[in-house]
């Protein structure tokens, strides 16, 4: 019983050693492509086979980012307050119209008009004020 286990362990070790030796040999060949095996004559780099040279990898074209924030929105769509803030802060808004019932219409520089509800009266004015110089060109009308 003990000799059977010993035999199995011995066979595994021999297989492991053989695998390590074959990996070392292939690794040497990969590190030095001009290295020759014992059967092949050594050739200079000037006579290297051009079929062994691989072409440069193809660069995948990058998809350009949209020129505007939320390009999937259409003229007249209703948006959330967070989206409205993002549009204001990212210089997408040309003018804003605010009503007393908290409805705010954002007129974008690309011609779309989007509607949102502000959480409190004049909240849109606070957003513009917090935005600073970047939002100083936004025209605001209130009703």
C-alpha positions in Angstrom: 0.0 0.0 0.0 2.8 2.4 0.9 4.8 1.4 -2.1 1.8 2.2 -4.4 1.5 5.7 -3.0 5.3 6.2 -3.3 5.2 5.0 -6.9 2.3 7.5 -7.7 4.2 10.4 -6.1 7.4 9.4 -8.0 5.5 9.4 -11.3 4.0 12.8 -10.6 7.4 14.3 -9.7 8.9 12.9 -12.9 6.0 14.3 -15.0 6.4 17.7 -13.2 10.1 17.8 -13.9 9.6 16.9 -17.5 7.0 19.6 -17.9 9.3 22.2 -16.3 12.1 21.3 -18.6 9.9 21.6 -21.7 8.6 25.0 -20.5 12.2 26.3 -19.9 13.2 25.2 -23.4 10.2 26.9 -25.0 10.7 30.0 -22.9 14.3 30.3 -24.0 13.1 30.1 -27.6 10.5 32.7 -27.0 13.0 35.1 -25.3 15.6 34.6 -28.1 13.9 34.0 -31.5 17.3 33.7 -33.2 18.4 30.9 -30.8 18.5 27.6 -32.7 17.9 24.1 -31.6 20.7 21.6 -31.7 19.5 20.4 -35.2 19.4 23.9 -36.8 22.4 25.9 -37.9 22.7 29.4 -36.4 21.9 32.1 -38.8 22.6 35.9 -38.6 19.9 38.4 -38.1 20.2 39.6 -41.7 18.8 36.3 -43.0 15.9 36.1 -40.5 12.7 34.8 -42.0 10.3 37.7 -42.4 7.3 35.3 -42.0 8.1 35.1 -38.3 7.5 38.9 -37.9 4.0 39.6 -36.7 2.1 42.7 -37.9 1.4 45.6 -35.5 -1.8 45.2 -33.6 -4.8 47.0 -35.1 -5.9 50.0 -33.0 -9.7 49.9 -32.4 -11.3 53.2 -33.4 -12.7 55.0 -30.4 -16.3 56.1 -30.4 -16.4 59.9 -30.1 -18.3 61.2 -27.1 -21.5 63.1 -27.8 -21.1 66.8 -28.3 -24.0 67.5 -25.9 -25.0 66.1 -22.5 -28.0 63.7 -22.7 -28.2 63.5 -26.5 -31.2 61.1 -26.3 -33.5 63.8 -25.0 -35.8 65.5 -27.5 -37.2 69.0 -27.6 -39.9 69.3 -24.9 -38.9 66.3 -22.8 -39.3 66.4 -19.1 -36.1 65.7 -17.1 -35.2 65.3 -13.5 -33.7 68.0 -11.4 -30.3 66.3 -11.2 -30.1 66.3 -15.0 -31.1 69.9 -15.1 -28.3 70.8 -12.7 -25.8 68.9 -14.8 -26.9 70.7 -18.0 -26.6 74.1 -16.3 -23.2 73.3 -14.7 -21.8 71.9 -18.0 -22.5 75.1 -20.0 -25.3 73.5 -22.1 -28.0 76.1 -21.2 -28.4 79.4 -23.0 -31.5 80.7 -21.1 -33.9 79.6 -18.4 -37.5 80.4 -17.8 -39.0 79.8 -14.3 -42.6 79.9 -13.2 -44.2 80.3 -9.8 -45.4 76.7 -9.9 -41.7 75.5 -9.8 -41.6 74.6 -13.5 -38.3 75.5 -15.1 -37.7 75.4 -18.8 -34.1 75.1 -19.9 -33.4 76.4 -23.4 -30.2 74.6 -24.5 -27.5 76.0 -26.8 -28.3 73.3 -29.4 -31.9 74.5 -29.7 -33.7 72.0 -27.5 -36.0 73.1 -24.7 -36.3 70.7 -21.7 -38.7 71.0 -18.8 -38.0 70.2 -15.1 -39.5 70.9 -11.7 -37.2 72.6 -9.2 -37.5 71.5 -5.5 -38.0 75.0 -4.2 -38.7 78.4 -5.6 -35.6 80.1 -7.0 -33.5 77.0 -6.6 -32.4 77.3 -10.2 -31.1 80.8 -9.3 -29.0 79.4 -6.5 -27.6 76.7 -8.9 -26.6 79.5 -11.3 -25.1 81.5 -8.5 -23.1 78.5 -7.2 -21.9 77.8 -10.7 -20.1 81.2 -10.8 -18.4 82.7 -13.9 -19.2 79.6 -16.1 -22.9 80.3 -15.8 -22.8 84.1 -15.9 -24.0 84.2 -19.5 -27.3 82.3 -18.8 -30.3 84.6 -19.3 -33.0 84.0 -16.7 -36.7 85.0 -16.9 -39.2 84.5 -14.2 -43.0 84.6 -14.3 
